[in-house]
Amino acid sequence: MLSANIFNQIIAKAWADDRFRARLLVDPTSVLKAEGVDFPAGVTVSVVENTATHLNLILPTPPTDLSDDQLDGIGGGFGWCFTL
């Protein structure tokens, strides 16, 4: 899927290249495939852009195989934080 390194390269390219960013927003699946990112069949890709007045919060799919008690004891994961 999408490694942190590829993710960061795509973000940097979108910041540096307005045409790339515009294409990424309109047709993310094709643009990401052209950058070497493969997705399983049936996966829909959305790219949204934060602005000074609009912040997007992405809620990951919750795990289905952990109980509430197990989830309470878990910390970790990964994410990216960008200043506006």
Phi, psi and omega in degrees: 000244190238105178282158180301323181296312179296317178304311180296322178295319180293319177297314180300319179295319179295324178291326185272339188231103182300322180294318177298314179301316180298316179295320180298321179289325184276319185222067187299323182299312181294317181295315181293322176298320178296335178271003177094013180263124179254144178236147176297153177303139178089355179276130176260135181249133175236138174238128178236156185241126172286150175230181178296336184242004181219121180242131179261135175246120182263123177263114179293159175296129180290147176294144182258351186251012179243141177282168177300321178296320178294318180297324179298331182269002184260136170226149178130200185105198178210160178192174179234139179235129180234136177279146180266000000 
